[in-house]
């Protein structure tokens, strides 16, 4: 069965989205509209794998953020029936084996709302990100890098340079 990963534009994507690229993935994200990309897409698979590899370190850092970092967020899988949507969640707090935070997107699903508190398991996290203020760059945010593979190279490179994204690793 062919599934789609539904990605709503989040805080970080919103910051990355120049308004001049109408109908692009980044323009849809800027307007907090839903973007669909197959979870079988090689760039998305690679992005989610990169996030899984660094997740434990990220969660340790998010639990006690160094003073030169901020804007910690995770992208979590939210299910409603047979549908799945991936949403950015910030204001992270550990609660035993669970985490909680505030939904930063305008969800398509009706069971959750932007701004609401949401609890989730570590296994539902598919991406993570934070800002390194000293280096003036975004760390993580691998799914945005996957979306940028759908943009013209000059657009992708400009956004990566502007925000310090490291997508080409």
C-alpha positions in Angstrom: 0.0 0.0 0.0 1.4 3.4 -1.0 1.2 5.9 1.9 2.0 9.6 1.9 3.9 11.5 4.6 1.9 14.7 5.2 4.1 17.5 6.4 2.6 20.8 7.6 4.8 23.9 7.5 6.3 24.5 10.9 8.1 27.3 12.7 11.5 26.4 11.1 10.1 25.9 7.7 8.1 29.1 7.9 11.4 30.9 8.6 13.0 29.3 5.6 10.3 30.2 3.1 10.9 33.1 0.8 7.6 34.3 -0.6 8.9 34.6 -4.2 8.7 30.9 -4.9 5.0 30.5 -5.6 3.6 27.0 -5.6 6.8 25.5 -4.4 7.2 23.2 -1.4 8.6 26.0 0.6 5.8 28.4 -0.4 3.2 25.9 0.8 5.1 25.6 4.1 5.3 29.4 4.4 1.5 29.5 4.3 1.3 26.6 6.7 -0.4 24.5 4.1 0.0 20.8 3.9 2.7 19.4 1.7 2.6 15.7 0.7 5.6 13.6 -0.1 5.7 9.8 -0.3 7.3 8.1 2.7 9.0 6.0 0.1 10.8 9.0 -1.3 14.5 8.3 -0.9 15.3 11.8 0.4 12.6 11.5 3.0 13.7 8.1 4.1 17.3 9.4 4.5 16.1 12.4 6.4 14.1 10.3 8.9 17.0 7.9 9.3 19.4 10.8 10.1 16.9 12.0 12.7 16.7 8.6 14.3 20.5 8.3 14.6 20.8 11.6 16.5 17.6 11.4 18.5 18.9 10.3 21.8 21.6 13.0 21.9 19.0 15.6 20.8 16.6 14.5 23.6 19.3 14.8 26.2 20.2 18.3 25.0 16.4 19.3 24.8 16.0 18.1 28.4 18.7 20.5 29.6 19.5 22.9 26.8 22.9 24.6 26.7 22.6 28.4 27.0 23.7 29.0 23.4 20.8 27.0 22.0 17.0 27.5 21.7 13.9 26.7 19.6 13.9 23.0 20.3 11.2 21.1 18.3 10.4 17.6 17.2 8.3 16.5 14.3 5.9 13.8 15.5 3.6 11.3 13.7 0.0 11.9 14.6 -2.6 9.3 13.6 -6.3 9.7 13.1 -7.9 6.5 11.8 -5.9 5.4 8.8 -4.5 8.9 8.2 -1.1 10.1 9.5 0.1 13.7 9.7 3.5 14.9 10.8 3.5 18.0 13.0 6.2 20.1 14.7 5.9 20.3 18.5 7.8 22.7 20.6 8.1 23.6 24.4 9.3 20.1 25.0 9.0 18.5 28.4 9.9 14.9 29.5 7.2 13.0 31.3 8.6 9.7 32.2 8.7 7.6 29.0 6.6 10.2 27.2 7.3 13.8 26.0 4.8 16.6 25.6 4.8 20.0 23.9 2.7 22.5 22.0 1.6 21.8 18.4 3.1 24.5 16.1 1.3 23.7 12.9 -2.2 24.1 11.6 -3.2 20.5 11.3 -5.4 19.0 8.6 -6.7 16.4 11.1 -9.6 17.5 13.3 -8.5 15.5 16.4 -5.6 18.0 17.2 -5.3 21.8 17.0 -2.5 24.3 16.6 -1.3 25.5 20.0 -2.7 22.5 22.0 -0.6 20.5 24.3 0.2 17.1 22.9 1.9 14.0 24.5 3.8 11.5 22.4 6.3 8.6 22.6 9.8 8.7 21.4 8.9 6.3 18.7 6.6 8.9 17.1 9.4 11.4 16.6 10.5 11.5 12.9 12.6 14.7 13.0 14.1 17.2 15.4 15.6 20.6 15.3 17.1 23.4 17.4 19.0 26.7 16.8 22.6 26.9 17.6 22.9 30.7 18.4 26.7 30.8 18.4 27.1 29.2 15.0 23.9 31.0 13.8 22.6 27.8 12.2 19.8 25.3 12.4 20.7 21.9 13.6 18.7 18.9 12.5 15.5 19.7 10.5 16.3 16.9 8.1 12.8 16.6 6.6 13.1 20.2 5.4 16.2 19.2 3.6 14.2 16.4 2.0 11.6 18.9 0.9 14.3 21.1 -0.5 15.3 18.3 -2.9 12.1 19.1 -4.7 13.1 22.7 -5.3 15.4 24.1 -8.0 19.0 23.7 -6.9 19.5 27.5 -6.7 16.5 27.9 -4.4 17.6 25.0 -2.2 21.2 26.2 -1.9 20.1 29.8 -1.1 17.9 28.6 1.7 20.5 26.3 3.1 23.1 29.1 3.1 20.7 31.7 4.6 19.8 29.5 7.5 22.8 27.4 8.0 21.1 24.1 7.1 23.5 21.2 6.5 21.5 19.2 3.9 24.3 17.7 1.8 25.8 15.3 4.3 
